Amino acid sequence: MGWNPYGFGYGMMGGWGWLGMLLELAVLALLVYLLIRLFWRNSPGGGPDRASDILRERFARGEIDQETFERMRRELKG
């Protein structure tokens, strides 16, 4: 434990060094991924599940028959 340009001791990582930095970056990347996924899904017209949701709603309301529902669902999976 000597003096270094950043202060005394092992620095902010408490001795973890580059492994601690990688862990912090992984946690940050995970948070960014989760936030993007959350906002993408909740945005109007956004996200891959939105079209399937609309299709199921139309089928439930009786706007389309089962044959049309199945055909359109297959096309969405594409």
Gaussian input, Z-matrix of N, CA and C with variables (Angstrom, degrees):
# hf/3-21g

backbone

0 1
 N
 C     1     B1
 C     2     B2     1     A1
 N     3     B3     2     A2     1     D1
 C     4     B4     3     A3     2     D2
 C     5     B5     4     A4     3     D3
 N     6     B6     5     A5     4     D4
 C     7     B7     6     A6     5     D5
 C     8     B8     7     A7     6     D6
 N     9     B9     8     A8     7     D7
 C    10    B10     9     A9     8     D8
 C    11    B11    10    A10     9     D9
 N    12    B12    11    A11    10    D10
 C    13    B13    12    A12    11    D11
 C    14    B14    13    A13    12    D12
 N    15    B15    14    A14    13    D13
 C    16    B16    15    A15    14    D14
 C    17    B17    16    A16    15    D15
 N    18    B18    17    A17    16    D16
 C    19    B19    18    A18    17    D17
 C    20    B20    19    A19    18    D18
 N    21    B21    20    A20    19    D19
 C    22    B22    21    A21    20    D20
 C    23    B23    22    A22    21    D21
 N    24    B24    23    A23    22    D22
 C    25    B25    24    A24    23    D23
 C    26    B26    25    A25    24    D24
 N    27    B27    26    A26    25    D25
 C    28    B28    27    A27    26    D26
 C    29    B29    28    A28    27    D27
 N    30    B30    29    A29    28    D28
 C    31    B31    30    A30    29    D29
 C    32    B32    31    A31    30    D30
 N    33    B33    32    A32    31    D31
 C    34    B34    33    A33    32    D32
 C    35    B35    34    A34    33    D33
 N    36    B36    35    A35    34    D34
 C    37    B37    36    A36    35    D35
 C    38    B38    37    A37    36    D36
 N    39    B39    38    A38    37    D37
 C    40    B40    39    A39    38    D38
 C    41    B41    40    A40    39    D39
 N    42    B42    41    A41    40    D40
 C    43    B43    42    A42    41    D41
 C    44    B44    43    A43    42    D42
 N    45    B45    44    A44    43    D43
 C    46    B46    45    A45    44    D44
 C    47    B47    46    A46    45    D45
 N    48    B48    47    A47    46    D46
 C    49    B49    48    A48    47    D47
 C    50    B50    49    A49    48    D48
 N    51    B51    50    A50    49    D49
 C    52    B52    51    A51    50    D50
 C    53    B53    52    A52    51    D51
 N    54    B54    53    A53    52    D52
 C    55    B55    54    A54    53    D53
 C    56    B56    55    A55    54    D54
 N    57    B57    56    A56    55    D55
 C    58    B58    57    A57    56    D56
 C    59    B59    58    A58    57    D57
 N    60    B60    59    A59    58    D58
 C    61    B61    60    A60    59    D59
 C    62    B62    61    A61    60    D60
 N    63    B63    62    A62    61    D61
 C    64    B64    63    A63    62    D62
 C    65    B65    64    A64    63    D63
 N    66    B66    65    A65    64    D64
 C    67    B67    66    A66    65    D65
 C    68    B68    67    A67    66    D66
 N    69    B69    68    A68    67    D67
 C    70    B70    69    A69    68    D68
 C    71    B71    70    A70    69    D69
 N    72    B72    71    A71    70    D70
 C    73    B73    72    A72    71    D71
 C    74    B74    73    A73    72    D72
 N    75    B75    74    A74    73    D73
 C    76    B76    75    A75    74    D74
 C    77    B77    76    A76    75    D75
 N    78    B78    77    A77    76    D76
 C    79    B79    78    A78    77    D77
 C    80    B80    79    A79    78    D78
 N    81    B81    80    A80    79    D79
 C    82    B82    81    A81    80    D80
 C    83    B83    82    A82    81    D81
 N    84    B84    83    A83    82    D82
 C    85    B85    84    A84    83    D83
 C    86    B86    85    A85    84    D84
 N    87    B87    86    A86    85    D85
 C    88    B88    87    A87    86    D86
 C    89    B89    88    A88    87    D87
 N    90    B90    89    A89    88    D88
 C    91    B91    90    A90    89    D89
 C    92    B92    91    A91    90    D90
 N    93    B93    92    A92    91    D91
 C    94    B94    93    A93    92    D92
 C    95    B95    94    A94    93    D93
 N    96    B96    95    A95    94    D94
 C    97    B97    96    A96    95    D95
 C    98    B98    97    A97    96    D96
 N    99    B99    98    A98    97    D97
 C   100   B100    99    A99    98    D98
 C   101   B101   100   A100    99    D99
 N   102   B102   101   A101   100   D100
 C   103   B103   102   A102   101   D101
 C   104   B104   103   A103   102   D102
 N   105   B105   104   A104   103   D103
 C   106   B106   105   A105   104   D104
 C   107   B107   106   A106   105   D105
 N   108   B108   107   A107   106   D106
 C   109   B109   108   A108   107   D107
 C   110   B110   109   A109   108   D108
 N   111   B111   110   A110   109   D109
 C   112   B112   111   A111   110   D110
 C   113   B113   112   A112   111   D111
 N   114   B114   113   A113   112   D112
 C   115   B115   114   A114   113   D113
 C   116   B116   115   A115   114   D114
 N   117   B117   116   A116   115   D115
 C   118   B118   117   A117   116   D116
 C   119   B119   118   A118   117   D117
 N   120   B120   119   A119   118   D118
 C   121   B121   120   A120   119   D119
 C   122   B122   121   A121   120   D120
 N   123   B123   122   A122   121   D121
 C   124   B124   123   A123   122   D122
 C   125   B125   124   A124   123   D123
 N   126   B126   125   A125   124   D124
 C   127   B127   126   A126   125   D125
 C   128   B128   127   A127   126   D126
 N   129   B129   128   A128   127   D127
 C   130   B130   129   A129   128   D128
 C   131   B131   130   A130   129   D129
 N   132   B132   131   A131   130   D130
 C   133   B133   132   A132   131   D131
 C   134   B134   133   A133   132   D132
 N   135   B135   134   A134   133   D133
 C   136   B136   135   A135   134   D134
 C   137   B137   136   A136   135   D135
 N   138   B138   137   A137   136   D136
 C   139   B139   138   A138   137   D137
 C   140   B140   139   A139   138   D138
 N   141   B141   140   A140   139   D139
 C   142   B142   141   A141   140   D140
 C   143   B143   142   A142   141   D141
 N   144   B144   143   A143   142   D142
 C   145   B145   144   A144   143   D143
 C   146   B146   145   A145   144   D144
 N   147   B147   146   A146   145   D145
 C   148   B148   147   A147   146   D146
 C   149   B149   148   A148   147   D147
 N   150   B150   149   A149   148   D148
 C   151   B151   150   A150   149   D149
 C   152   B152   151   A151   150   D150
 N   153   B153   152   A152   151   D151
 C   154   B154   153   A153   152   D152
 C   155   B155   154   A154   153   D153
 N   156   B156   155   A155   154   D154
 C   157   B157   156   A156   155   D155
 C   158   B158   157   A157   156   D156
 N   159   B159   158   A158   157   D157
 C   160   B160   159   A159   158   D158
 C   161   B161   160   A160   159   D159
 N   162   B162   161   A161   160   D160
 C   163   B163   162   A162   161   D161
 C   164   B164   163   A163   162   D162
 N   165   B165   164   A164   163   D163
 C   166   B166   165   A165   164   D164
 C   167   B167   166   A166   165   D165
 N   168   B168   167   A167   166   D166
 C   169   B169   168   A168   167   D167
 C   170   B170   169   A169   168   D168
 N   171   B171   170   A170   169   D169
 C   172   B172   171   A171   170   D170
 C   173   B173   172   A172   171   D171
 N   174   B174   173   A173   172   D172
 C   175   B175   174   A174   173   D173
 C   176   B176   175   A175   174   D174
 N   177   B177   176   A176   175   D175
 C   178   B178   177   A177   176   D176
 C   179   B179   178   A178   177   D177
 N   180   B180   179   A179   178   D178
 C   181   B181   180   A180   179   D179
 C   182   B182   181   A181   180   D180
 N   183   B183   182   A182   181   D181
 C   184   B184   183   A183   182   D182
 C   185   B185   184   A184   183   D183
 N   186   B186   185   A185   184   D184
 C   187   B187   186   A186   185   D185
 C   188   B188   187   A187   186   D186
 N   189   B189   188   A188   187   D187
 C   190   B190   189   A189   188   D188
 C   191   B191   190   A190   189   D189
 N   192   B192   191   A191   190   D190
 C   193   B193   192   A192   191   D191
 C   194   B194   193   A193   192   D192
 N   195   B195   194   A194   193   D193
 C   196   B196   195   A195   194   D194
 C   197   B197   196   A196   195   D195
 N   198   B198   197   A197   196   D196
 C   199   B199   198   A198   197   D197
 C   200   B200   199   A199   198   D198
 N   201   B201   200   A200   199   D199
 C   202   B202   201   A201   200   D200
 C   203   B203   202   A202   201   D201
 N   204   B204   203   A203   202   D202
 C   205   B205   204   A204   203   D203
 C   206   B206   205   A205   204   D204
 N   207   B207   206   A206   205   D205
 C   208   B208   207   A207   206   D206
 C   209   B209   208   A208   207   D207
 N   210   B210   209   A209   208   D208
 C   211   B211   210   A210   209   D209
 C   212   B212   211   A211   210   D210
 N   213   B213   212   A212   211   D211
 C   214   B214   213   A213   212   D212
 C   215   B215   214   A214   213   D213
 N   216   B216   215   A215   214   D214
 C   217   B217   216   A216   215   D215
 C   218   B218   217   A217   216   D216
 N   219   B219   218   A218   217   D217
 C   220   B220   219   A219   218   D218
 C   221   B221   220   A220   219   D219
 N   222   B222   221   A221   220   D220
 C   223   B223   222   A222   221   D221
 C   224   B224   223   A223   222   D222
 N   225   B225   224   A224   223   D223
 C   226   B226   225   A225   224   D224
 C   227   B227   226   A226   225   D225
 N   228   B228   227   A227   226   D226
 C   229   B229   228   A228   227   D227
 C   230   B230   229   A229   228   D228
 N   231   B231   230   A230   229   D229
 C   232   B232   231   A231   230   D230
 C   233   B233   232   A232   231   D231

   B1=1.4462
   B2=1.5151
   B3=1.2580
   B4=1.4487
   B5=1.5043
   B6=1.3043
   B7=1.4665
   B8=1.5157
   B9=1.3153
   B10=1.4606
   B11=1.5194
   B12=1.3335
   B13=1.4711
   B14=1.5191
   B15=1.3122
   B16=1.4568
   B17=1.5216
   B18=1.2911
   B19=1.4581
   B20=1.5149
   B21=1.3041
   B22=1.4544
   B23=1.5133
   B24=1.3027
   B25=1.4558
   B26=1.5166
   B27=1.2943
   B28=1.4550
   B29=1.5258
   B30=1.2731
   B31=1.4560
   B32=1.5202
   B33=1.3087
   B34=1.4669
   B35=1.5186
   B36=1.3076
   B37=1.4611
   B38=1.5233
   B39=1.3073
   B40=1.4505
   B41=1.5152
   B42=1.3212
   B43=1.4501
   B44=1.5139
   B45=1.3184
   B46=1.4592
   B47=1.5205
   B48=1.3070
   B49=1.4593
   B50=1.5169
   B51=1.3209
   B52=1.4656
   B53=1.5220
   B54=1.3276
   B55=1.4597
   B56=1.5344
   B57=1.3192
   B58=1.4544
   B59=1.5163
   B60=1.3284
   B61=1.4592
   B62=1.5252
   B63=1.3252
   B64=1.4641
   B65=1.5237
   B66=1.3126
   B67=1.4597
   B68=1.5319
   B69=1.3254
   B70=1.4579
   B71=1.5262
   B72=1.3169
   B73=1.4600
   B74=1.5236
   B75=1.3214
   B76=1.4646
   B77=1.5275
   B78=1.3203
   B79=1.4645
   B80=1.5248
   B81=1.3247
   B82=1.4617
   B83=1.5278
   B84=1.3339
   B85=1.4671
   B86=1.5209
   B87=1.3184
   B88=1.4647
   B89=1.5235
   B90=1.3130
   B91=1.4633
   B92=1.5246
   B93=1.3188
   B94=1.4598
   B95=1.5255
   B96=1.3331
   B97=1.4575
   B98=1.5268
   B99=1.3297
   B100=1.4629
   B101=1.5248
   B102=1.3246
   B103=1.4621
   B104=1.5250
   B105=1.3275
   B106=1.4685
   B107=1.5220
   B108=1.3112
   B109=1.4618
   B110=1.5312
   B111=1.3293
   B112=1.4604
   B113=1.5241
   B114=1.3201
   B115=1.4633
   B116=1.5177
   B117=1.3226
   B118=1.4650
   B119=1.5213
   B120=1.3018
   B121=1.4687
   B122=1.5258
   B123=1.3265
   B124=1.4606
   B125=1.5236
   B126=1.3335
   B127=1.4595
   B128=1.5256
   B129=1.3345
   B130=1.4628
   B131=1.5175
   B132=1.3181
   B133=1.4614
   B134=1.5091
   B135=1.3057
   B136=1.4590
   B137=1.5072
   B138=1.2936
   B139=1.4461
   B140=1.5095
   B141=1.3075
   B142=1.4599
   B143=1.5155
   B144=1.3381
   B145=1.4575
   B146=1.5275
   B147=1.2985
   B148=1.4607
   B149=1.5242
   B150=1.3388
   B151=1.4618
   B152=1.5274
   B153=1.3257
   B154=1.4658
   B155=1.5194
   B156=1.3377
   B157=1.4661
   B158=1.5255
   B159=1.3244
   B160=1.4621
   B161=1.5299
   B162=1.3359
   B163=1.4588
   B164=1.5256
   B165=1.3336
   B166=1.4724
   B167=1.5262
   B168=1.3401
   B169=1.4720
   B170=1.5311
   B171=1.3164
   B172=1.4716
   B173=1.5296
   B174=1.3294
   B175=1.4608
   B176=1.5305
   B177=1.3350
   B178=1.4651
   B179=1.5304
   B180=1.3168
   B181=1.4710
   B182=1.5237
   B183=1.3201
   B184=1.4533
   B185=1.5180
   B186=1.3334
   B187=1.4576
   B188=1.5276
   B189=1.3395
   B190=1.4651
   B191=1.5188
   B192=1.3281
   B193=1.4618
   B194=1.5301
   B195=1.3355
   B196=1.4593
   B197=1.5183
   B198=1.3079
   B199=1.4606
   B200=1.5333
   B201=1.3232
   B202=1.4624
   B203=1.5236
   B204=1.3366
   B205=1.4671
   B206=1.5242
   B207=1.3252
   B208=1.4644
   B209=1.5316
   B210=1.3389
   B211=1.4657
   B212=1.5290
   B213=1.3105
   B214=1.4617
   B215=1.5250
   B216=1.3234
   B217=1.4748
   B218=1.5195
   B219=1.3307
   B220=1.4678
   B221=1.5288
   B222=1.3312
   B223=1.4573
   B224=1.5367
   B225=1.3149
   B226=1.4580
   B227=1.5272
   B228=1.3144
   B229=1.4656
   B230=1.5218
   B231=1.3077
   B232=1.4272
   B233=1.4253
   A1=109.07
   A2=114.93
   A3=119.59
   A4=110.12
   A5=113.82
   A6=119.79
   A7=108.93
   A8=116.96
   A9=121.71
   A10=107.59
   A11=118.96
   A12=120.23
   A13=114.05
   A14=118.46
   A15=121.60
   A16=112.62
   A17=117.19
   A18=120.69
   A19=110.10
   A20=116.57
   A21=121.48
   A22=111.36
   A23=116.24
   A24=120.52
   A25=112.63
   A26=115.66
   A27=122.10
   A28=113.41
   A29=117.40
   A30=119.45
   A31=111.16
   A32=115.73
   A33=120.39
   A34=112.72
   A35=118.71
   A36=121.32
   A37=112.27
   A38=118.12
   A39=120.09
   A40=112.76
   A41=117.60
   A42=121.08
   A43=114.39
   A44=118.81
   A45=121.33
   A46=111.71
   A47=117.44
   A48=121.41
   A49=112.93
   A50=115.88
   A51=121.39
   A52=112.15
   A53=117.53
   A54=120.40
   A55=110.75
   A56=116.37
   A57=120.49
   A58=111.96
   A59=116.05
   A60=119.88
   A61=110.48
   A62=117.70
   A63=120.69
   A64=111.12
   A65=116.31
   A66=120.35
   A67=110.78
   A68=116.75
   A69=120.20
   A70=111.15
   A71=117.47
   A72=120.78
   A73=111.41
   A74=117.33
   A75=120.91
   A76=110.54
   A77=117.24
   A78=120.79
   A79=110.00
   A80=116.99
   A81=120.81
   A82=111.11
   A83=117.40
   A84=121.02
   A85=111.13
   A86=117.10
   A87=121.04
   A88=110.99
   A89=117.56
   A90=120.50
   A91=111.45
   A92=117.64
   A93=120.99
   A94=109.95
   A95=117.39
   A96=121.80
   A97=111.27
   A98=116.47
   A99=120.05
   A100=111.76
   A101=117.52
   A102=120.00
   A103=111.53
   A104=116.45
   A105=119.89
   A106=109.88
   A107=116.72
   A108=120.27
   A109=111.46
   A110=116.42
   A111=120.85
   A112=110.90
   A113=117.42
   A114=120.05
   A115=111.73
   A116=118.74
   A117=121.58
   A118=109.62
   A119=116.60
   A120=121.13
   A121=111.48
   A122=117.57
   A123=120.77
   A124=113.59
   A125=117.09
   A126=118.02
   A127=109.33
   A128=117.23
   A129=119.35
   A130=111.19
   A131=115.37
   A132=120.25
   A133=114.26
   A134=117.52
   A135=120.03
   A136=112.11
   A137=114.73
   A138=120.65
   A139=113.16
   A140=115.95
   A141=119.93
   A142=114.30
   A143=118.66
   A144=121.01
   A145=112.59
   A146=117.19
   A147=120.28
   A148=111.61
   A149=117.83
   A150=120.63
   A151=110.92
   A152=117.00
   A153=120.55
   A154=111.27
   A155=115.62
   A156=119.30
   A157=111.11
   A158=116.26
   A159=120.39
   A160=110.32
   A161=116.02
   A162=120.33
   A163=110.73
   A164=117.49
   A165=120.72
   A166=111.51
   A167=115.87
   A168=118.91
   A169=111.29
   A170=117.02
   A171=120.33
   A172=110.73
   A173=116.86
   A174=120.91
   A175=110.28
   A176=116.12
   A177=120.07
   A178=111.58
   A179=117.38
   A180=120.59
   A181=112.38
   A182=117.51
   A183=120.98
   A184=113.99
   A185=117.49
   A186=120.98
   A187=111.81
   A188=116.49
   A189=120.94
   A190=108.94
   A191=115.99
   A192=119.43
   A193=109.65
   A194=116.41
   A195=120.94
   A196=112.06
   A197=117.81
   A198=120.86
   A199=110.44
   A200=116.35
   A201=120.68
   A202=110.43
   A203=116.08
   A204=120.65
   A205=110.76
   A206=117.47
   A207=121.66
   A208=111.26
   A209=116.67
   A210=120.06
   A211=110.92
   A212=116.15
   A213=120.19
   A214=111.52
   A215=116.77
   A216=120.23
   A217=110.58
   A218=117.16
   A219=120.59
   A220=110.95
   A221=116.27
   A222=119.93
   A223=111.73
   A224=116.32
   A225=119.63
   A226=111.53
   A227=116.82
   A228=120.29
   A229=110.70
   A230=115.74
   A231=127.96
   A232=121.35
   D1=93.03
   D2=178.61
   D3=-121.35
   D4=-176.50
   D5=-179.86
   D6=-80.13
   D7=140.18
   D8=171.64
   D9=-137.26
   D10=170.93
   D11=-176.10
   D12=-60.09
   D13=-18.17
   D14=-176.57
   D15=-102.52
   D16=4.67
   D17=-179.48
   D18=124.42
   D19=-162.16
   D20=179.89
   D21=-96.30
   D22=159.09
   D23=174.97
   D24=84.71
   D25=-152.51
   D26=-174.38
   D27=-92.79
   D28=1.30
   D29=-179.98
   D30=95.50
   D31=-166.04
   D32=-175.28
   D33=-69.84
   D34=-25.92
   D35=-175.38
   D36=-81.13
   D37=-9.35
   D38=178.75
   D39=66.20
   D40=32.20
   D41=177.79
   D42=99.26
   D43=-4.06
   D44=-178.30
   D45=-78.28
   D46=-26.36
   D47=176.88
   D48=61.13
   D49=-135.30
   D50=-175.63
   D51=-67.42
   D52=-27.23
   D53=177.78
   D54=-65.99
   D55=-40.27
   D56=176.45
   D57=-65.09
   D58=-37.88
   D59=178.48
   D60=-66.01
   D61=-41.23
   D62=177.16
   D63=-63.74
   D64=-39.02
   D65=178.14
   D66=-63.75
   D67=-43.16
   D68=177.75
   D69=-63.31
   D70=-41.63
   D71=178.39
   D72=-64.54
   D73=-38.67
   D74=178.72
   D75=-65.17
   D76=-41.87
   D77=178.56
   D78=-65.50
   D79=-42.07
   D80=178.37
   D81=-63.07
   D82=-43.76
   D83=178.29
   D84=-62.45
   D85=-39.90
   D86=177.85
   D87=-63.73
   D88=-42.77
   D89=178.17
   D90=-63.31
   D91=-42.84
   D92=178.43
   D93=-62.54
   D94=-44.38
   D95=178.63
   D96=-59.33
   D97=-46.00
   D98=-178.78
   D99=-66.16
   D100=-38.87
   D101=178.26
   D102=-65.99
   D103=-43.19
   D104=178.63
   D105=-62.47
   D106=-44.51
   D107=-179.81
   D108=-63.47
   D109=-40.29
   D110=179.33
   D111=-63.44
   D112=-48.22
   D113=-177.71
   D114=-72.95
   D115=-32.02
   D116=178.59
   D117=-65.23
   D118=-43.70
   D119=-178.01
   D120=-68.43
   D121=-36.65
   D122=-175.74
   D123=-89.47
   D124=-4.03
   D125=-179.81
   D126=-77.66
   D127=145.11
   D128=-179.78
   D129=-65.15
   D130=125.31
   D131=179.55
   D132=76.96
   D133=4.17
   D134=-176.77
   D135=-102.60
   D136=162.10
   D137=175.24
   D138=86.85
   D139=147.94
   D140=-177.71
   D141=-70.76
   D142=-21.48
   D143=-177.31
   D144=-83.12
   D145=-14.10
   D146=-175.45
   D147=-63.58
   D148=-43.00
   D149=-179.51
   D150=-63.64
   D151=-39.85
   D152=177.91
   D153=-65.31
   D154=-38.74
   D155=177.87
   D156=-62.50
   D157=-44.44
   D158=179.53
   D159=-62.46
   D160=-42.48
   D161=179.99
   D162=-61.64
   D163=-44.11
   D164=178.47
   D165=-64.03
   D166=-38.74
   D167=177.98
   D168=-64.10
   D169=-41.91
   D170=179.19
   D171=-63.46
   D172=-40.48
   D173=178.33
   D174=-65.50
   D175=-41.85
   D176=-179.33
   D177=-65.28
   D178=-34.33
   D179=178.97
   D180=-79.29
   D181=-9.54
   D182=179.39
   D183=86.00
   D184=14.38
   D185=179.56
   D186=-72.15
   D187=-28.65
   D188=179.22
   D189=-130.74
   D190=152.47
   D191=179.32
   D192=-87.28
   D193=175.90
   D194=-175.48
   D195=-65.50
   D196=-38.27
   D197=179.94
   D198=-62.41
   D199=-44.89
   D200=178.51
   D201=-65.49
   D202=-41.17
   D203=178.04
   D204=-58.01
   D205=-49.64
   D206=-178.85
   D207=-62.37
   D208=-42.41
   D209=-179.77
   D210=-63.28
   D211=-45.89
   D212=-179.09
   D213=-67.43
   D214=-35.59
   D215=178.28
   D216=-64.93
   D217=-41.49
   D218=177.06
   D219=-63.24
   D220=-40.03
   D221=179.29
   D222=-65.06
   D223=-36.09
   D224=178.51
   D225=-67.48
   D226=-37.79
   D227=178.15
   D228=-68.06
   D229=-29.51
   D230=176.22
   D231=27.59

